[in-house]
Amino acid sequence: MKVLVVFYSLYGHVYKMAEAVAAGASQLEGVDVDIRRVPETLPHEVLEKMGALEAQKTLEHVPVCEVEELADADAIIFGTPTRFGNMCGQMRQFLDATGKLWQAGTLIGKVGSVFVSTATQHGGQESTILSFHISLLHQGMVIVGLPYAFQGQMRIDEITGGSPYGASTIAGGQGERMPSNNELEAAKFQGQHVAAIAKKLTS
Ligand SMILES: Cc1cc2nc3c(=O)[nH]c(=O)nc-3n(C[C@H](O)[C@H](O)[C@H](O)COP(=O)(O)O)c2cc1C
């Protein structure tokens, strides 16, 4: 049983969530978890202007995902920062390169799941995940979210991401907030939940 966590992260928030998702999936016996980032499309100078070079150093050891790797996974959990309420362009470009897999129906019946990061509480937490699901449905994937069994999504005593659609974090306007404990727990839960469902589907 193979779970693939595929993400893009400019300032490290989604990466932190991706690590928690992977840790959650790894908790299940007999599950292999790989973590990959999608190719960067921005030139170095633009990354520098965006103040992202330091954060990029912390994740450059993560292998870049090859489209073919999706074919080997039983479940794929995608992580993206929001861009105007949608997935980021780097992830869009990566998904747009999966036409060959779509043509062959390779991803049909595999589990697909999404987690996100936004700057603000209402700047795309839900829309980014739900609009991402459209691409996964076109690929014939079985969508899995974050069930209310993860009770942390009910919290109102602190600011928190997390919804039935998937785990999420709120990075702040300057990226000053890293994922909270509750958000990381949500990510772990989602990873484990996806792995458990994929295990059932493949048994
Ligand atoms: C071009 C652009 C568009 C963005 N659009 C939104 C948005 O619509 N809503 C929002 O809350 N944050 C938005 N953000 C902020 C990012 O989502 C935020 O930097 C990201 O979640 C941080 O995650 P990362 O460190 O993993 O990249 C935008 C950032 C950029 C650069």
The ligand as a MOL file (V3000), in Angstrom:
LIG
                    3D

  0  0  0     0  0            999 V3000
M  V30 BEGIN CTAB
M  V30 COUNTS 31 33 0 0 0
M  V30 BEGIN ATOM
M  V30 1 C -0.4010 35.4710 -5.8640 0
M  V30 2 C -0.8950 35.1000 -4.5170 0
M  V30 3 C -2.2470 34.9680 -4.2810 0
M  V30 4 C -2.7310 34.6500 -3.0220 0
M  V30 5 N -4.0720 34.5410 -2.8220 0
M  V30 6 C -4.5390 34.3140 -1.5710 0
M  V30 7 C -5.9410 34.2440 -1.3540 0
M  V30 8 O -6.7650 34.3220 -2.2500 0
M  V30 9 N -6.3590 34.0630 -0.0780 0
M  V30 10 C -5.4960 33.9430 0.9700 0
M  V30 11 O -5.9410 33.7900 2.1110 0
M  V30 12 N -4.1560 33.9540 0.7800 0
M  V30 13 C -3.6610 34.1270 -0.4720 0
M  V30 14 N -2.3110 34.1400 -0.6780 0
M  V30 15 C -1.4030 33.8280 0.4390 0
M  V30 16 C -0.8800 32.3870 0.3630 0
M  V30 17 O -1.9390 31.4710 0.3020 0
M  V30 18 C 0.0350 32.0750 1.5390 0
M  V30 19 O 1.2370 32.7690 1.2970 0
M  V30 20 C 0.2820 30.5920 1.6630 0
M  V30 21 O -0.8770 29.9590 2.1480 0
M  V30 22 C 1.4320 30.2260 2.5700 0
M  V30 23 O 1.6990 28.8480 2.3970 0
M  V30 24 P 3.1460 28.3470 1.9280 0
M  V30 25 O 4.1160 28.9200 2.9080 0
M  V30 26 O 3.1130 26.8620 2.0490 0
M  V30 27 O 3.3770 28.7880 0.5200 0
M  V30 28 C -1.8080 34.4530 -1.9460 0
M  V30 29 C -0.4300 34.5500 -2.1850 0
M  V30 30 C 0.0250 34.8640 -3.4510 0
M  V30 31 C 1.5010 34.9710 -3.6790 0
M  V30 END ATOM
M  V30 BEGIN BOND
M  V30 1 1 1 2
M  V30 2 1 2 3
M  V30 3 2 2 30
M  V30 4 2 3 4
M  V30 5 1 4 5
M  V30 6 1 4 28
M  V30 7 2 5 6
M  V30 8 1 6 7
M  V30 9 1 6 13
M  V30 10 2 7 8
M  V30 11 1 7 9
M  V30 12 1 9 10
M  V30 13 2 10 11
M  V30 14 1 10 12
M  V30 15 2 12 13
M  V30 16 1 13 14
M  V30 17 1 14 15
M  V30 18 1 14 28
M  V30 19 1 15 16
M  V30 20 1 16 17
M  V30 21 1 16 18
M  V30 22 1 18 19
M  V30 23 1 18 20
M  V30 24 1 20 21
M  V30 25 1 20 22
M  V30 26 1 22 23
M  V30 27 1 23 24
M  V30 28 2 24 25
M  V30 29 1 24 26
M  V30 30 1 24 27
M  V30 31 2 28 29
M  V30 32 1 29 30
M  V30 33 1 30 31
M  V30 END BOND
M  V30 END CTAB
M  END
